[in-house]
Amino acid sequence: MNDVKVFDLMEKDKYEQVVYFYDKSTGLKGITVIHNTTLGPALGGTRIWNYESEDDALKDCLRLARGMTYKAAAAGLNLGGGKTVLIGDPKIVKSEAYFRGLGRYVQSLNGRYITAEDVNTSTKDMSYVHMETDYVVGLEGKSGNPSPFTALGAFYGIKAALKYRFNNESIENYTFAVQGAGQTGYYLINYLLNAGAKKIYFSEINESHIARMKKEHPEVIYVEPKDIFTLDVDVFCPCALGGVLNDETIKVLKAPIIAGTANNVLLDEQTHGNALLDKGILYAPDFVINAGGLINVYYELNDYTKEKVEHDIKLIYDRLIQVFDISKNQNIPTQLAAKVFAKNRIESVRNLHDNYIKR
């Protein structure tokens, strides 16, 4: 390592375990971080990225693992937070042997960590991991594509935000601007249309996704990506990249509610969370509203049925109302309120046990 002091980082945010691994036969090299297992085994996907440095890989893995702790806790799941990052060019490194090597390292953690697909990995890749370990979810033929479930959770989250802000959750009374219509945004638009949304605008950079939306739903109005923030709508739904709420975009936002499926929407949680609070915009925190996909794969570990998954996803509505109440009562940004909500659940269970050890 260069300037990064791993134990200082672990102590600061209370990480349990940081594991470096390397397989000489395949060139597999990566990091697994387990942040917190108070509620249960750590679950988090494996992403492949051509990081500029090992320090960058570590910092990304630490951030992502911690975020998974909050997401699982806020979703009411008996899971902790973890993540794996693999260092390399996904166009070069991927192979059956490569992922089976990963599976052996996951197995070595004896159930304290469960992996899944993430950026630059797929269900096919996870099937190779599964050849060496049972501690993997999101497999083909099981819980299926998580995107419709993530979008369903966002749909309920939007209704909660409308209820809290306007005391009326009827979708047909409102207008929406959806940023991104590839996966989760595409399904969210369909849920909103089925509920009778008054008007929907969307932006997208992928031409095939634009063409699909125009063909299937010509009533949904396309706008250029740079214009999506300025629309005079009731709800802005970020469903694409992270960091889209920043100094420039918050200045031009007109929507009184922000609620979508994207991760890490705030470029800086403290600065831009406070900016939204000062501007009177109600923000549905990303790791609460977009937990539907995590809930879906969680049930692979617990007798999966679609009915149980959809029942738990509906509870995102109630959890967001509680988060909004914390924000209002403590006069803090909703993103911080969501962390308070998640930490309260972790602390309540910590009285029973403070980490997860497989029996």
URRA-V325708 format. One record per residue. N is the residue number from 0. NEAR is the number of other C-alpha atoms within 8 Angstrom. Layout:
((N:NEAR) (N:NEAR))
//
This chain:
((0:6) (1:4) (2:4) (3:6) (4:7) (5:6) (6:6) (7:7) (8:9) (9:10) (10:8) (11:6) (12:6) (13:8) (14:12) (15:9) (16:7) (17:9) (18:7) (19:8) (20:9) (21:8) (22:9) (23:6) (24:5) (25:8) (26:9) (27:15) (28:10) (29:11) (30:14) (31:12) (32:15) (33:15) (34:16) (35:15) (36:15) (37:13) (38:15) (39:10) (40:15) (41:16) (42:14) (43:14) (44:11) (45:14) (46:12) (47:13) (48:12) (49:8) (50:9) (51:5) (52:6) (53:9) (54:9) (55:9) (56:12) (57:9) (58:8) (59:9) (60:14) (61:11) (62:8) (63:10) (64:15) (65:12) (66:10) (67:14) (68:15) (69:13) (70:12) (71:15) (72:16) (73:14) (74:11) (75:6) (76:10) (77:9) (78:14) (79:17) (80:19) (81:20) (82:17) (83:14) (84:14) (85:12) (86:13) (87:10) (88:9) (89:10) (90:5) (91:6) (92:10) (93:8) (94:6) (95:8) (96:8) (97:12) (98:13) (99:13) (100:13) (101:10) (102:14) (103:11) (104:9) (105:14) (106:12) (107:6) (108:8) (109:8) (110:10) (111:11) (112:14) (113:14) (114:14) (115:12) (116:13) (117:9) (118:8) (119:8) (120:11) (121:8) (122:10) (123:8) (124:11) (125:16) (126:10) (127:13) (128:15) (129:12) (130:9) (131:11) (132:11) (133:7) (134:11) (135:12) (136:12) (137:14) (138:12) (139:9) (140:5) (141:8) (142:13) (143:8) (144:6) (145:12) (146:10) (147:12) (148:12) (149:15) (150:15) (151:13) (152:15) (153:15) (154:11) (155:11) (156:14) (157:12) (158:12) (159:13) (160:15) (161:13) (162:10) (163:10) (164:8) (165:7) (166:7) (167:7) (168:10) (169:8) (170:11) (171:8) (172:7) (173:12) (174:11) (175:13) (176:13) (177:17) (178:15) (179:13) (180:18) (181:9) (182:8) (183:13) (184:15) (185:11) (186:13) (187:13) (188:11) (189:8) (190:10) (191:11) (192:8) (193:7) (194:8) (195:8) (196:14) (197:9) (198:8) (199:13) (200:12) (201:14) (202:14) (203:13) (204:7) (205:7) (206:7) (207:6) (208:10) (209:13) (210:8) (211:8) (212:12) (213:11) (214:7) (215:6) (216:7) (217:8) (218:6) (219:11) (220:8) (221:9) (222:9) (223:8) (224:9) (225:5) (226:8) (227:14) (228:10) (229:8) (230:10) (231:6) (232:11) (233:10) (234:14) (235:15) (236:12) (237:15) (238:13) (239:10) (240:9) (241:10) (242:10) (243:10) (244:11) (245:11) (246:7) (247:7) (248:10) (249:11) (250:6) (251:8) (252:9) (253:9) (254:12) (255:9) (256:14) (257:13) (258:17) (259:15) (260:16) (261:12) (262:9) (263:8) (264:12) (265:12) (266:11) (267:9) (268:8) (269:6) (270:7) (271:14) (272:14) (273:10) (274:9) (275:13) (276:11) (277:7) (278:6) (279:7) (280:11) (281:12) (282:10) (283:16) (284:10) (285:14) (286:11) (287:14) (288:16) (289:15) (290:15) (291:15) (292:12) (293:10) (294:13) (295:12) (296:12) (297:10) (298:12) (299:12) (300:8) (301:6) (302:6) (303:11) (304:7) (305:6) (306:6) (307:8) (308:12) (309:9) (310:8) (311:9) (312:13) (313:10) (314:8) (315:15) (316:11) (317:9) (318:11) (319:14) (320:11) (321:9) (322:12) (323:11) (324:8) (325:13) (326:13) (327:8) (328:6) (329:6) (330:7) (331:11) (332:11) (333:15) (334:12) (335:10) (336:13) (337:12) (338:9) (339:8) (340:12) (341:12) (342:10) (343:8) (344:10) (345:11) (346:8) (347:8) (348:11) (349:11) (350:7) (351:6) (352:8) (353:9) (354:10) (355:11) (356:6) (357:6) (358:2))
//
